[in-house]
Every structure is written in structure tokens, then in C-alpha cells.
Amino acid sequence: MADAGVKVEYASLVTHAATGDREAMERLLMRAQEVAYRFSLLVCGHHEDAEDVMQDALLKTYQHVTDISDPDAFRTWLYTTVRNACLMKRRRRAGEPRSFTSIEEHGEEGGRATVVDVADASRSPDQQLMDGWLDARLRTALNALPPTFRMVVVMREMEGLSTKEVATITGLSEANVKTRLHRARLMLRRGLRDI
């Protein structure tokens, strides 16, 4: 089972990093970076927030690797850290528009009209990579899900976490995770039918 191999690899990296092995710490942070960014982008929904959350998760990993009591549960710890950081970002963004347009007025110069600068709307290389990874139809259907349902689907179906791990990360019972996963699948099915 590939999941067991990933768990063992993370546990080994955490154990070695906790003893001061710099190479193990670097490899752990590289692995955690990929997972943290992918998960935070799907949960937070904003590229900037995903970057911030990923960096927070990596910093916490670096700072607290010696405090992780169960190296086998590192993935659960990492997803919980990312989830909590995304929730905090979402709370701070409550009431804000989904995006901002930067406008800078330079005034009239020599009879010319006011110049307005608008942020480049083209997608970053990271966004283009994500677009290749997750097609537009599925992205639309996932974004239509309520955040708690989307989080369960992403962790269970895309990240390959067990129901027990998802329950631990979200603070829900395993039965509730299964229920939300079932309902989310039904919503996705309906959403994909309409697109």
C-alpha cells in the first residue's frame, strides 16, 4: 500500500529531523511544502493565502519537529496545521471581496487622461500547474461545495488520507466524516452534471 510507505517515510524523516539531522529536515520540509501548498490552495481558495499558509506550516514544522510525539501521525499533524491556518485566514477575510483591483491615479500630466494601473490578471506558473492537475469542471464543482465538505473531499479523495485521519484533522467523528463525504460526492455529481 502506497499510503503506508508515505507514512513510514514521513515518520523516518521526522524522527531523524528531530535529532538534528539537517538533511532529513530539508527533505521533510520539501515534502511538506508540496502537500501543504496543494492542500492550502484548495482549502483557502486564494493563491496568496495558500503561499502564506504553506510558509506558516513549514515554519511550524521546523520549529516543532522535536515536539511531535507520534512521528507516524505527521501527515495528520501537517494537515491540521494547514487547516487551522486556512480557517484563520478565512476569518480574517470575512467581509472582504474575493479579489482587489489595485488602482493608482497619477493625475493629469500635460493634458493627458489619468493613468490607471490594474494588476496583471494572467495566471502564475503555480496556478497554471494547478490548472493542469485539476480540470476546470472539477474545480468549479469543488468550489461550489461548502468549505467543510470541500475539505473532507480533498483530504479523503485527493490527498488519500484515511477516514480516521480526516476525523482527527477536522475534529469530526468518523461517522460524520463518512456522511459529509457521501453528501459531498452527491453534490459533486450534481454539479458535474450541470456543467
N, CA and C atoms as an extended XYZ file, in Angstrom:
585
Properties=species:S:1:pos:R:3:atomname:S:1:resname:S:1:resid:I:1 pbc="F F F"
N         0.839       -1.179        0.000 N   MET     1
C         0.000        0.000        0.000 CA  MET     1
C         0.888        1.247        0.000 C   MET     1
N         0.666        2.135       -0.954 N   ALA     2
C         1.487        3.336       -1.097 CA  ALA     2
C         1.331        4.252        0.103 C   ALA     2
N         0.117        4.318        0.673 N   ASP     3
C        -0.145        5.178        1.823 CA  ASP     3
C         0.745        4.797        3.004 C   ASP     3
N         0.914        3.513        3.238 N   ALA     4
C         1.758        3.049        4.343 CA  ALA     4
C         3.217        3.450        4.103 C   ALA     4
N         3.666        3.369        2.859 N   GLY     5
C         5.029        3.764        2.522 CA  GLY     5
C         5.270        5.244        2.768 C   GLY     5
N         4.284        6.066        2.444 N   VAL     6
C         4.394        7.508        2.663 CA  VAL     6
C         4.464        7.795        4.159 C   VAL     6
N         3.620        7.100        4.927 N   LYS     7
C         3.615        7.274        6.384 CA  LYS     7
C         4.968        6.922        6.987 C   LYS     7
N         5.521        5.800        6.529 N   VAL     8
C         6.816        5.342        7.031 CA  VAL     8
C         7.907        6.342        6.668 C   VAL     8
N         7.857        6.852        5.433 N   GLU     9
C         8.867        7.827        5.001 CA  GLU     9
C         8.793        9.103        5.845 C   GLU     9
N         7.580        9.623        6.033 N   TYR    10
C         7.421       10.813        6.868 CA  TYR    10
C         7.905       10.552        8.289 C   TYR    10
N         7.526        9.407        8.857 N   ALA    11
C         7.922        9.078       10.233 CA  ALA    11
C         9.440        9.034       10.357 C   ALA    11
N        10.090        8.443        9.376 N   SER    12
C        11.543        8.362        9.392 CA  SER    12
C        12.170        9.751        9.305 C   SER    12
N        11.651       10.580        8.413 N   LEU    13
C        12.173       11.940        8.265 CA  LEU    13
C        11.966       12.751        9.538 C   LEU    13
N        10.789       12.632       10.151 N   VAL    14
C        10.502       13.366       11.386 CA  VAL    14
C        11.446       12.913       12.494 C   VAL    14
N        11.623       11.612       12.633 N   THR    15
C        12.493       11.061       13.672 CA  THR    15
C        13.921       11.560       13.511 C   THR    15
N        14.421       11.510       12.288 N   HIS    16
C        15.796       11.958       12.047 CA  HIS    16
C        15.938       13.475       12.181 C   HIS    16
N        14.948       14.205       11.687 N   ALA    17
C        14.997       15.669       11.794 CA  ALA    17
C        14.956       16.117       13.251 C   ALA    17
N        14.207       15.399       14.075 N   ALA    18
C        14.098       15.746       15.494 CA  ALA    18
C        15.421       15.570       16.232 C   ALA    18
N        16.307       14.732       15.682 N   THR    19
C        17.611       14.524       16.322 CA  THR    19
C        18.668       15.503       15.798 C   THR    19
N        18.253       16.404       14.896 N   GLY    20
C        19.191       17.400       14.394 CA  GLY    20
C        19.762       17.096       13.025 C   GLY    20
N        19.287       16.061       12.366 N   ASP    21
C        19.756       15.702       11.029 CA  ASP    21
C        19.243       16.743       10.028 C   ASP    21
N        20.140       17.616        9.571 N   ARG    22
C        19.746       18.719        8.674 CA  ARG    22
C        19.233       18.216        7.324 C   ARG    22
N        19.844       17.166        6.799 N   GLU    23
C        19.403       16.635        5.509 CA  GLU    23
C        17.981       16.076        5.618 C   GLU    23
N        17.696       15.394        6.712 N   ALA    24
C        16.349       14.867        6.929 CA  ALA    24
C        15.349       16.014        7.068 C   ALA    24
N        15.745       17.074        7.766 N   MET    25
C        14.867       18.231        7.926 CA  MET    25
C        14.582       18.871        6.570 C   MET    25
N        15.615       19.006        5.764 N   GLU    26
C        15.427       19.606        4.440 CA  GLU    26
C        14.486       18.755        3.581 C   GLU    26
N        14.675       17.447        3.584 N   ARG    27
C        13.802       16.559        2.808 CA  ARG    27
C        12.373       16.596        3.348 C   ARG    27
N        12.236       16.649        4.668 N   LEU    28
C        10.904       16.728        5.280 CA  LEU    28
C        10.201       18.015        4.854 C   LEU    28
N        10.911       19.127        4.897 N   LEU    29
C        10.320       20.405        4.517 CA  LEU    29
C         9.958       20.437        3.029 C   LEU    29
N        10.780       19.826        2.196 N   MET    30
C        10.476       19.780        0.757 CA  MET    30
C         9.204       18.973        0.504 C   MET    30
N         9.085       17.828        1.163 N   ARG    31
C         7.876       17.002        1.009 CA  ARG    31
C         6.653       17.729        1.564 C   ARG    31
N         6.816       18.344        2.737 N   ALA    32
C         5.707       19.038        3.386 CA  ALA    32
C         5.268       20.250        2.566 C   ALA    32
N         6.216       20.911        1.902 N   GLN    33
C         5.900       22.094        1.103 CA  GLN    33
C         4.901       21.754        0.004 C   GLN    33
N         5.159       20.701       -0.714 N   GLU    34
C         4.282       20.302       -1.820 CA  GLU    34
C         2.874       20.003       -1.317 C   GLU    34
N         2.783       19.221       -0.263 N   VAL    35
C         1.494       18.826        0.292 CA  VAL    35
C         0.769       20.035        0.880 C   VAL    35
N         1.487       20.842        1.652 N   ALA    36
C         0.872       21.999        2.314 CA  ALA    36
C         0.343       23.003        1.294 C   ALA    36
N         1.092       23.252        0.237 N   TYR    37
C         0.630       24.221       -0.763 CA  TYR    37
C        -0.602       23.709       -1.494 C   TYR    37
N        -0.541       22.478       -1.954 N   ARG    38
C        -1.670       21.901       -2.705 CA  ARG    38
C        -2.935       21.922       -1.849 C   ARG    38
N        -2.829       21.480       -0.614 N   PHE    39
C        -3.988       21.418        0.270 CA  PHE    39
C        -4.481       22.817        0.628 C   PHE    39
N        -3.563       23.719        0.948 N   SER    40
C        -3.979       25.068        1.344 CA  SER    40
C        -4.615       25.822        0.186 C   SER    40
N        -4.154       25.609       -1.033 N   LEU    41
C        -4.775       26.273       -2.183 CA  LEU    41
C        -6.209       25.808       -2.361 C   LEU    41
N        -6.431       24.523       -2.194 N   LEU    42
C        -7.786       24.007       -2.344 CA  LEU    42
C        -8.694       24.424       -1.193 C   LEU    42
N        -8.151       24.523       -0.001 N   VAL    43
C        -8.974       24.873        1.156 CA  VAL    43
C        -9.144       26.384        1.284 C   VAL    43
N        -8.060       27.141        1.157 N   CYS    44
C        -8.126       28.598        1.314 CA  CYS    44
C        -8.760       29.270        0.100 C   CYS    44
N        -8.446       28.765       -1.085 N   GLY    45
C        -9.025       29.314       -2.298 CA  GLY    45
C        -8.293       30.502       -2.899 C   GLY    45
N        -7.347       31.079       -2.181 N   HIS    46
C        -6.592       32.229       -2.679 CA  HIS    46
C        -5.126       31.841       -2.789 C   HIS    46
N        -4.512       32.178       -3.908 N   HIS    47
C        -3.102       31.860       -4.116 CA  HIS    47
C        -2.231       32.491       -3.029 C   HIS    47
N        -2.496       33.771       -2.714 N   GLU    48
C        -1.685       34.469       -1.723 CA  GLU    48
C        -1.819       33.820       -0.353 C   GLU    48
N        -3.058       33.462        0.018 N   ASP    49
C        -3.285       32.805        1.307 CA  ASP    49
C        -2.614       31.442        1.338 C   ASP    49
N        -2.679       30.728        0.233 N   ALA    50
C        -2.064       29.395        0.176 CA  ALA    50
C        -0.555       29.503        0.385 C   ALA    50
N         0.065       30.503       -0.213 N   GLU    51
C         1.501       30.723       -0.019 CA  GLU    51
C         1.814       31.008        1.445 C   GLU    51
N         1.018       31.907        2.046 N   ASP    52
C         1.233       32.258        3.452 CA  ASP    52
C         1.049       31.051        4.367 C   ASP    52
N        -0.018       30.312        4.129 N   VAL    53
C        -0.321       29.145        4.958 CA  VAL    53
C         0.777       28.093        4.806 C   VAL    53
N         1.229       27.879        3.581 N   MET    54
C         2.296       26.907        3.355 CA  MET    54
C         3.547       27.318        4.135 C   MET    54
N         3.905       28.581        4.062 N   GLN    55
C         5.088       29.036        4.784 CA  GLN    55
C         4.913       28.919        6.288 C   GLN    55
N         3.715       29.227        6.783 N   ASP    56
C         3.443       29.052        8.215 CA  ASP    56
C         3.597       27.587        8.616 C   ASP    56
N         3.070       26.688        7.797 N   ALA    57
C         3.149       25.250        8.095 CA  ALA    57
C         4.599       24.772        8.093 C   ALA    57
N         5.394       25.251        7.145 N   LEU    58
C         6.801       24.852        7.093 CA  LEU    58
C         7.568       25.403        8.302 C   LEU    58
N         7.270       26.642        8.673 N   LEU    59
C         7.926       27.223        9.842 CA  LEU    59
C         7.556       26.451       11.108 C   LEU    59
N         6.281       26.106       11.252 N   LYS    60
C         5.854       25.333       12.423 CA  LYS    60
C         6.485       23.947       12.428 C   LYS    60
N         6.616       23.358       11.251 N   THR    61
C         7.270       22.050       11.162 CA  THR    61
C         8.706       22.176       11.645 C   THR    61
N         9.402       23.182       11.160 N   TYR    62
C        10.802       23.392       11.544 CA  TYR    62
C        10.920       23.644       13.053 C   TYR    62
N        10.035       24.488       13.571 N   GLN    63
C        10.111       24.867       14.987 CA  GLN    63
C         9.683       23.755       15.933 C   GLN    63
N         8.729       22.935       15.514 N   HIS    64
C         8.108       21.988       16.439 CA  HIS    64
C         8.372       20.524       16.115 C   HIS    64
N         9.300       20.238       15.228 N   VAL    65
C         9.543       18.843       14.852 CA  VAL    65
C         9.949       18.005       16.064 C   VAL    65
N        10.617       18.608       17.015 N   THR    66
C        11.028       17.850       18.212 CA  THR    66
C         9.850       17.615       19.157 C   THR    66
N         8.763       18.366       18.986 N   ASP    67
C         7.591       18.223       19.855 CA  ASP    67
C         6.581       17.196       19.327 C   ASP    67
N         6.784       16.702       18.117 N   ILE    68
C         5.833       15.753       17.534 CA  ILE    68
C         6.026       14.413       18.235 C   ILE    68
N         5.032       14.043       19.026 N   SER    69
C         5.163       12.844       19.868 CA  SER    69
C         4.980       11.551       19.078 C   SER    69
N         4.209       11.588       18.004 N   ASP    70
C         3.965       10.383       17.207 CA  ASP    70
C         4.371       10.652       15.755 C   ASP    70
N         5.619       10.335       15.389 N   PRO    71
C         6.076       10.602       14.019 CA  PRO    71
C         5.206        9.949       12.941 C   PRO    71
N         4.551        8.837       13.278 N   ASP    72
C         3.664        8.177       12.304 CA  ASP    72
C         2.459        9.044       11.949 C   ASP    72
N         2.121        9.978       12.825 N   ALA    73
C         0.957       10.828       12.601 CA  ALA    73
C         1.350       12.205       12.055 C   ALA    73
N         2.526       12.330       11.463 N   PHE    74
C         2.984       13.630       10.974 CA  PHE    74
C         2.034       14.218        9.935 C   PHE    74
N         1.568       13.399        8.994 N   ARG    75
C         0.666       13.931        7.964 CA  ARG    75
C        -0.585       14.524        8.601 C   ARG    75
N        -1.133       13.828        9.581 N   THR    76
C        -2.312       14.333       10.279 CA  THR    76
C        -1.989       15.664       10.934 C   THR    76
N        -0.825       15.751       11.580 N   TRP    77
C        -0.390       16.993       12.218 CA  TRP    77
C        -0.250       18.108       11.178 C   TRP    77
N         0.351       17.810       10.033 N   LEU    78
C         0.562       18.812        8.985 CA  LEU    78
C        -0.768       19.308        8.424 C   LEU    78
N        -1.674       18.386        8.097 N   TYR    79
C        -2.976       18.792        7.558 CA  TYR    79
C        -3.754       19.608        8.587 C   TYR    79
N        -3.661       19.242        9.851 N   THR    80
C        -4.343       20.000       10.907 CA  THR    80
C        -3.774       21.411       10.978 C   THR    80
N        -2.461       21.530       10.913 N   THR    81
C        -1.807       22.835       10.941 CA  THR    81
C        -2.265       23.695        9.766 C   THR    81
N        -2.285       23.122        8.570 N   VAL    82
C        -2.709       23.854        7.369 CA  VAL    82
C        -4.184       24.224        7.473 C   VAL    82
N        -4.995       23.283        7.893 N   ARG    83
C        -6.435       23.542        8.025 CA  ARG    83
C        -6.684       24.702        8.976 C   ARG    83
N        -6.054       24.668       10.145 N   ASN    84
C        -6.255       25.733       11.129 CA  ASN    84
C        -5.791       27.086       10.596 C   ASN    84
N        -4.673       27.100        9.896 N   ALA    85
C        -4.168       28.350        9.326 CA  ALA    85
C        -5.133       28.885        8.258 C   ALA    85
N        -5.692       27.995        7.449 N   CYS    86
C        -6.673       28.422        6.434 CA  CYS    86
C        -7.929       28.985        7.091 C   CYS    86
N        -8.385       28.350        8.155 N   LEU    87
C        -9.565       28.851        8.858 CA  LEU    87
C        -9.304       30.237        9.430 C   LEU    87
N        -8.105       30.445        9.962 N   MET    88
C        -7.763       31.763       10.492 CA  MET    88
C        -7.734       32.810        9.371 C   MET    88
N        -7.173       32.446        8.227 N   LYS    89
C        -7.146       33.364        7.079 CA  LYS    89
C        -8.572       33.696        6.645 C   LYS    89
N        -9.422       32.686        6.601 N   ARG    90
C       -10.806       32.887        6.171 CA  ARG    90
C       -11.524       33.821        7.141 C   ARG    90
N       -11.293       33.647        8.432 N   ARG    91
C       -11.927       34.530        9.430 CA  ARG    91
C       -11.457       35.971        9.245 C   ARG    91
N       -10.165       36.139        8.981 N   ARG    92
C        -9.641       37.491        8.787 CA  ARG    92
C       -10.192       38.129        7.514 C   ARG    92
N       -10.530       37.311        6.530 N   ARG    93
C       -11.028       37.820        5.255 CA  ARG    93
C       -12.548       37.985        5.237 C   ARG    93
N       -13.220       37.631        6.298 N   ALA    94
C       -14.683       37.726        6.330 CA  ALA    94
C       -15.101       39.150        5.981 C   ALA    94
N       -16.005       39.266        5.045 N   GLY    95
C       -16.489       40.568        4.631 CA  GLY    95
C       -15.670       41.231        3.541 C   GLY    95
N       -14.516       40.686        3.218 N   GLU    96
C       -13.696       41.256        2.145 CA  GLU    96
C       -14.166       40.731        0.792 C   GLU    96
N       -13.988       41.514       -0.247 N   PRO    97
C       -14.300       40.982       -1.586 CA  PRO    97
C       -13.319       39.869       -1.945 C   PRO    97
N       -13.706       39.003       -2.887 N   ARG    98
C       -12.865       37.867       -3.274 CA  ARG    98
C       -11.550       38.324       -3.895 C   ARG    98
N       -11.543       39.477       -4.552 N   SER    99
C       -10.295       39.979       -5.119 CA  SER    99
C       -10.309       41.505       -5.111 C   SER    99
N        -9.128       42.072       -5.199 N   PHE   100
C        -8.972       43.520       -5.205 CA  PHE   100
C        -8.352       43.945       -6.529 C   PHE   100
N        -8.715       45.131       -6.970 N   THR   101
C        -8.073       45.715       -8.136 CA  THR   101
C        -7.290       46.917       -7.651 C   THR   101
N        -5.995       46.895       -7.904 N   SER   102
C        -5.133       47.986       -7.479 CA  SER   102
C        -5.240       49.118       -8.487 C   SER   102
N        -5.616       50.274       -7.995 N   ILE   103
C        -5.739       51.436       -8.876 CA  ILE   103
C        -4.875       52.553       -8.322 C   ILE   103
N        -4.037       53.101       -9.199 N   GLU   104
C        -3.173       54.193       -8.792 CA  GLU   104
C        -3.374       55.321       -9.784 C   GLU   104
N        -3.798       56.439       -9.275 N   GLU   105
C        -4.028       57.584      -10.144 CA  GLU   105
C        -2.791       58.471      -10.142 C   GLU   105
N        -2.331       58.787      -11.320 N   HIS   106
C        -1.144       59.627      -11.456 CA  HIS   106
C        -1.524       61.083      -11.738 C   HIS   106
N        -2.799       61.338      -11.899 N   GLY   107
C        -3.228       62.709      -12.200 CA  GLY   107
C        -2.990       63.042      -13.661 C   GLY   107
N        -3.399       64.208      -14.025 N   GLU   108
C        -3.230       64.615      -15.411 CA  GLU   108
C        -1.844       65.195      -15.606 C   GLU   108
N        -1.180       64.697      -16.621 N   GLU   109
C         0.157       65.183      -16.946 CA  GLU   109
C         0.133       65.710      -18.375 C   GLU   109
N         0.307       66.974      -18.482 N   GLY   110
C         0.360       67.574      -19.811 CA  GLY   110
C        -0.912       67.366      -20.610 C   GLY   110
N        -2.068       67.418      -19.958 N   GLY   111
C        -3.327       67.315      -20.663 CA  GLY   111
C        -3.761       65.895      -20.976 C   GLY   111
N        -2.995       64.891      -20.521 N   ARG   112
C        -3.400       63.508      -20.789 CA  ARG   112
C        -4.335       63.020      -19.698 C   ARG   112
N        -5.105       62.005      -20.025 N   ALA   113
C        -6.062       61.435      -19.076 CA  ALA   113
C        -5.325       60.731      -17.934 C   ALA   113
N        -6.043       60.502      -16.859 N   THR   114
C        -5.494       59.815      -15.699 CA  THR   114
C        -5.102       58.389      -16.074 C   THR   114
N        -3.922       57.971      -15.631 N   VAL   115
C        -3.429       56.631      -15.900 CA  VAL   115
C        -3.858       55.713      -14.756 C   VAL   115
N        -4.395       54.571      -15.101 N   VAL   116
C        -4.832       53.620      -14.085 CA  VAL   116
C        -4.072       52.316      -14.290 C   VAL   116
N        -3.403       51.843      -13.236 N   ASP   117
C        -2.699       50.564      -13.287 CA  ASP   117
C        -3.581       49.494      -12.680 C   ASP   117
N        -3.743       48.416      -13.385 N   VAL   118
C        -4.534       47.290      -12.889 CA  VAL   118
C        -3.612       46.083      -12.822 C   VAL   118
N        -3.740       45.310      -11.753 N   ALA   119
C        -2.888       44.135      -11.573 CA  ALA   119
C        -3.022       43.170      -12.744 C   ALA   119
N        -1.933       42.526      -13.076 N   ASP   120
C        -1.907       41.542      -14.149 CA  ASP   120
C        -2.826       40.382      -13.781 C   ASP   120
N        -3.803       40.118      -14.635 N   ALA   121
C        -4.773       39.063      -14.346 CA  ALA   121
C        -4.314       37.701      -14.865 C   ALA   121
N        -3.149       37.625      -15.499 N   SER   122
C        -2.700       36.330      -16.008 CA  SER   122
C        -2.356       35.407      -14.848 C   SER   122
N        -2.458       34.143      -15.090 N   ARG   123
C        -2.240       33.144      -14.051 CA  ARG   123
C        -0.746       32.915      -13.838 C   ARG   123
N        -0.382       32.736      -12.584 N   SER   124
C         1.010       32.472      -12.232 CA  SER   124
C         1.383       31.048      -12.665 C   SER   124
N         2.667       30.748      -12.730 N   PRO   125
C         3.066       29.378      -13.072 CA  PRO   125
C         2.482       28.333      -12.120 C   PRO   125
N         2.376       28.674      -10.833 N   ASP   126
C         1.781       27.740       -9.877 CA  ASP   126
C         0.317       27.483      -10.203 C   ASP   126
N        -0.399       28.550      -10.568 N   GLN   127
C        -1.801       28.390      -10.927 CA  GLN   127
C        -1.946       27.565      -12.200 C   GLN   127
N        -1.053       27.783      -13.162 N   GLN   128
C        -1.103       27.010      -14.397 CA  GLN   128
C        -0.858       25.534      -14.115 C   GLN   128
N         0.049       25.261      -13.189 N   LEU   129
C         0.306       23.882      -12.795 CA  LEU   129
C        -0.935       23.268      -12.164 C   LEU   129
N        -1.574       24.032      -11.288 N   MET   130
C        -2.800       23.535      -10.652 CA  MET   130
C        -3.894       23.315      -11.692 C   MET   130
N        -3.973       24.199      -12.683 N   ASP   131
C        -4.977       24.035      -13.725 CA  ASP   131
C        -4.773       22.739      -14.495 C   ASP   131
N        -3.513       22.388      -14.726 N   GLY   132
C        -3.227       21.126      -15.411 CA  GLY   132
C        -3.566       19.936      -14.541 C   GLY   132
N        -3.434       20.101      -13.242 N   TRP   133
C        -3.659       18.999      -12.308 CA  TRP   133
C        -5.138       18.759      -12.069 C   TRP   133
N        -5.910       19.811      -12.061 N   LEU   134
C        -7.331       19.697      -11.752 CA  LEU   134
C        -8.121       20.396      -12.838 C   LEU   134
N        -8.833       19.649      -13.646 N   ASP   135
C        -9.515       20.277      -14.777 CA  ASP   135
C       -10.599       21.249      -14.322 C   ASP   135
N       -11.009       22.118      -15.232 N   ALA   136
C       -11.897       23.232      -14.909 CA  ALA   136
C       -13.249       22.763      -14.389 C   ALA   136
N       -13.764       21.704      -14.920 N   ARG   137
C       -15.078       21.225      -14.463 CA  ARG   137
C       -15.049       20.788      -13.011 C   ARG   137
N       -14.039       20.031      -12.650 N   LEU   138
C       -13.943       19.559      -11.277 CA  LEU   138
C       -13.669       20.726      -10.331 C   LEU   138
N       -12.847       21.660      -10.750 N   ARG   139
C       -12.542       22.838       -9.925 CA  ARG   139
C       -13.824       23.618       -9.629 C   ARG   139
N       -14.639       23.816      -10.653 N   THR   140
C       -15.885       24.548      -10.475 CA  THR   140
C       -16.800       23.821       -9.506 C   THR   140
N       -16.918       22.522       -9.693 N   ALA   141
C       -17.778       21.729       -8.805 CA  ALA   141
C       -17.237       21.726       -7.376 C   ALA   141
N       -15.928       21.604       -7.218 N   LEU   142
C       -15.331       21.631       -5.870 CA  LEU   142
C       -15.540       22.981       -5.199 C   LEU   142
N       -15.351       24.057       -5.945 N   ASN   143
C       -15.512       25.397       -5.374 CA  ASN   143
C       -16.953       25.681       -4.978 C   ASN   143
N       -17.887       24.978       -5.595 N   ALA   144
C       -19.299       25.166       -5.258 CA  ALA   144
C       -19.665       24.481       -3.942 C   ALA   144
N       -18.824       23.548       -3.494 N   LEU   145
C       -19.100       22.857       -2.230 CA  LEU   145
C       -18.891       23.796       -1.052 C   LEU   145
N       -19.677       23.619        0.012 N   PRO   146
C       -19.386       24.365        1.244 CA  PRO   146
C       -17.981       23.989        1.731 C   PRO   146
N       -17.259       24.919        2.355 N   PRO   147
C       -15.862       24.671        2.740 CA  PRO   147
C       -15.629       23.391        3.547 C   PRO   147
N       -16.507       23.061        4.484 N   THR   148
C       -16.277       21.857        5.292 CA  THR   148
C       -16.398       20.590        4.454 C   THR   148
N       -17.313       20.591        3.501 N   PHE   149
C       -17.469       19.433        2.623 CA  PHE   149
C       -16.276       19.334        1.664 C   PHE   149
N       -15.855       20.494        1.135 N   ARG   150
C       -14.716       20.519        0.218 CA  ARG   150
C       -13.457       19.997        0.912 C   ARG   150
N       -13.262       20.405        2.168 N   MET   151
C       -12.084       19.984        2.913 CA  MET   151
C       -12.069       18.461        3.082 C   MET   151
N       -13.208       17.882        3.412 N   VAL   152
C       -13.300       16.427        3.601 CA  VAL   152
C       -13.004       15.703        2.289 C   VAL   152
N       -13.577       16.180        1.190 N   VAL   153
C       -13.347       15.544       -0.115 CA  VAL   153
C       -11.878       15.630       -0.509 C   VAL   153
N       -11.294       16.797       -0.342 N   VAL   154
C        -9.891       16.983       -0.731 CA  VAL   154
C        -8.984       16.059        0.075 C   VAL   154
N        -9.179       16.043        1.384 N   MET   155
C        -8.307       15.205        2.219 CA  MET   155
C        -8.498       13.724        1.938 C   MET   155
N        -9.736       13.313        1.773 N   ARG   156
C       -10.021       11.880        1.619 CA  ARG   156
C        -9.729       11.392        0.195 C   ARG   156
N       -10.226       12.096       -0.792 N   GLU   157
C       -10.154       11.618       -2.169 CA  GLU   157
C        -8.891       12.051       -2.908 C   GLU   157
N        -8.414       13.253       -2.655 N   MET   158
C        -7.273       13.754       -3.408 CA  MET   158
C        -5.961       13.531       -2.673 C   MET   158
N        -5.975       13.703       -1.362 N   GLU   159
C        -4.750       13.523       -0.584 CA  GLU   159
C        -4.595       12.099       -0.078 C   GLU   159
N        -5.656       11.302       -0.171 N   GLY   160
C        -5.568        9.890        0.181 CA  GLY   160
C        -5.503        9.595        1.670 C   GLY   160
N        -5.983       10.507        2.495 N   LEU   161
C        -5.986       10.264        3.934 CA  LEU   161
C        -7.113        9.304        4.297 C   LEU   161
N        -6.923        8.583        5.369 N   SER   162
C        -7.955        7.659        5.836 CA  SER   162
C        -9.082        8.450        6.499 C   SER   162
N       -10.215        7.792        6.664 N   THR   163
C       -11.349        8.418        7.338 CA  THR   163
C       -10.951        8.819        8.754 C   THR   163
N       -10.198        7.966        9.419 N   LYS   164
C        -9.758        8.256       10.785 CA  LYS   164
C        -8.862        9.501       10.817 C   LYS   164
N        -7.939        9.619        9.855 N   GLU   165
C        -7.052       10.788        9.797 CA  GLU   165
C        -7.853       12.061        9.527 C   GLU   165
N        -8.823       11.984        8.613 N   VAL   166
C        -9.659       13.151        8.317 CA  VAL   166
C       -10.451       13.550        9.558 C   VAL   166
N       -10.966       12.565       10.276 N   ALA   167
C       -11.714       12.845       11.509 CA  ALA   167
C       -10.820       13.545       12.532 C   ALA   167
N        -9.607       13.077       12.673 N   THR   168
C        -8.675       13.695       13.629 CA  THR   168
C        -8.368       15.134       13.239 C   THR   168
N        -8.116       15.367       11.964 N   ILE   169
C        -7.766       16.702       11.481 CA  ILE   169
C        -8.924       17.681       11.638 C   ILE   169
N       -10.129       17.235       11.283 N   THR   170
C       -11.291       18.127       11.289 CA  THR   170
C       -11.982       18.226       12.644 C   THR   170
N       -11.700       17.263       13.526 N   GLY   171
C       -12.373       17.251       14.821 CA  GLY   171
C       -13.774       16.666       14.752 C   GLY   171
N       -14.083       16.002       13.651 N   LEU   172
C       -15.382       15.363       13.477 CA  LEU   172
C       -15.278       13.885       13.838 C   LEU   172
N       -16.420       13.256       14.059 N   SER   173
C       -16.413       11.814       14.279 CA  SER   173
C       -16.213       11.129       12.921 C   SER   173
N       -15.763        9.874       12.943 N   GLU   174
C       -15.583        9.142       11.688 CA  GLU   174
C       -16.911        9.004       10.947 C   GLU   174
N       -17.990        8.786       11.692 N   ALA   175
C       -19.311        8.669       11.064 CA  ALA   175
C       -19.690        9.973       10.370 C   ALA   175
N       -19.394       11.105       11.005 N   ASN   176
C       -19.703       12.404       10.413 CA  ASN   176
C       -18.857       12.643        9.169 C   ASN   176
N       -17.592       12.231        9.196 N   VAL   177
C       -16.731       12.354        8.012 CA  VAL   177
C       -17.333       11.554        6.863 C   VAL   177
N       -17.749       10.329        7.144 N   LYS   178
C       -18.345        9.485        6.095 CA  LYS   178
C       -19.617       10.112        5.549 C   LYS   178
N       -20.430       10.679        6.421 N   THR   179
C       -21.671       11.325        5.992 CA  THR   179
C       -21.373       12.529        5.110 C   THR   179
N       -20.453       13.366        5.554 N   ARG   180
C       -20.102       14.556        4.762 CA  ARG   180
C       -19.474       14.174        3.426 C   ARG   180
N       -18.659       13.128        3.442 N   LEU   181
C       -18.047       12.669        2.202 CA  LEU   181
C       -19.118       12.191        1.225 C   LEU   181
N       -20.082       11.440        1.735 N   HIS   182
C       -21.176       10.944        0.885 CA  HIS   182
C       -21.969       12.114        0.307 C   HIS   182
N       -22.329       13.066        1.165 N   ARG   183
C       -23.104       14.223        0.701 CA  ARG   183
C       -22.295       15.056       -0.285 C   ARG   183
N       -21.006       15.209       -0.027 N   ALA   184
C       -20.151       15.977       -0.935 CA  ALA   184
C       -20.071       15.299       -2.302 C   ALA   184
N       -19.957       13.976       -2.297 N   ARG   185
C       -19.928       13.244       -3.573 CA  ARG   185
C       -21.213       13.460       -4.356 C   ARG   185
N       -22.359       13.442       -3.645 N   LEU   186
C       -23.639       13.683       -4.314 CA  LEU   186
C       -23.691       15.099       -4.891 C   LEU   186
N       -23.208       16.078       -4.112 N   MET   187
C       -23.182       17.464       -4.597 CA  MET   187
C       -22.260       17.593       -5.812 C   MET   187
N       -21.114       16.919       -5.763 N   LEU   188
C       -20.188       16.962       -6.900 CA  LEU   188
C       -20.826       16.338       -8.135 C   LEU   188
N       -21.493       15.216       -7.929 N   ARG   189
C       -22.167       14.541       -9.041 CA  ARG   189
C       -23.178       15.480       -9.683 C   ARG   189
N       -24.000       16.136       -8.834 N   ARG   190
C       -24.984       17.085       -9.356 CA  ARG   190
C       -24.296       18.256      -10.046 C   ARG   190
N       -23.237       18.772       -9.446 N   GLY   191
C       -22.517       19.906      -10.016 CA  GLY   191
C       -21.848       19.583      -11.332 C   GLY   191
N       -21.350       18.375      -11.462 N   LEU   192
C       -20.694       17.979      -12.710 CA  LEU   192
C       -21.717       17.684      -13.797 C   LEU   192
N       -22.918       17.308      -13.418 N   ARG   193
C       -23.970       17.062      -14.391 CA  ARG   193
C       -24.435       18.366      -15.031 C   ARG   193
N       -24.453       19.448      -14.233 N   ASP   194
C       -24.973       20.740      -14.702 CA  ASP   194
C       -23.979       21.529      -15.531 C   ASP   194
N       -22.713       21.175      -15.460 N   ILE   195
C       -21.693       21.972      -16.156 CA  ILE   195
C       -21.571       21.533      -17.592 C   ILE   195
